[in-house]
Amino acid sequence: MLKLTGRACLLLLLMTLITGILYSLTVTGLASVLFSRQAGGSLVYRDGRPVDSVLIGQNFIGPGYFHGRPSAAGRDGYDAAASSGSNLGPTSKKLSEDVAGEAARVRSENGLSKGSSVPGDMVTSLLDNYGNCCP
């Protein structure tokens, strides 16, 4: 029994070394060599200083720009250091107000009537199970 337990512990340590340490170091090393820009976060530099990442949404506002999905990350909605959801549920008054405001903005920018349907992805990241969204 003791011999079997010893072998099991040895196998556990060996597999931990192989799959937990050696594999991780190998994949990280290969990614750093083969895809150094992507492995480093696809950073954008200005004056030699990292200012952004090409993987994170930008807050461009104006008729000439594509409007991305609203974001709850940070104060202006696009803070990479605070990227997360809003944690607002479907019964939240603030979420309802935010969605209604975004829907009104989309309607006015696109010349739509007040009752026109707006795609849910344009005004919120929270949809119900049926894809319904906007008031």
NORMOVEN-V832961 format. One record per backbone hydrogen bond with DSSP energy under -0.5 kcal/mol. CO is the residue of the C=O (numbers start at 1). NH is the residue of the N-H. If there is no record, write none. Layout:
co = (CO,CO)
nh = (NH,NH)
//
This chain:
co = (1,2,3,4,5,6,7,8,9,10,11,12,13,14,15,15,16,16,17,17,18,21,22,23,24,25,26,27,28,29,30,31,35,36,37,38,42,44,44,46,49,52,53,58,62,66,72,73,77,78,79,80,82,89,92,93,94,95,96,97,98,99,100,101,102,103,104,105,106,107,108,113,119,119,120,120,125,128,132)
nh = (5,6,7,8,9,10,11,12,13,14,15,16,17,18,19,20,20,21,21,22,23,25,26,27,28,29,30,31,32,33,34,35,39,40,42,41,54,51,52,49,46,44,56,60,65,68,74,79,73,80,82,83,74,92,96,97,98,99,100,101,102,103,104,105,106,107,108,109,110,112,111,116,122,123,123,124,127,131,128)
//
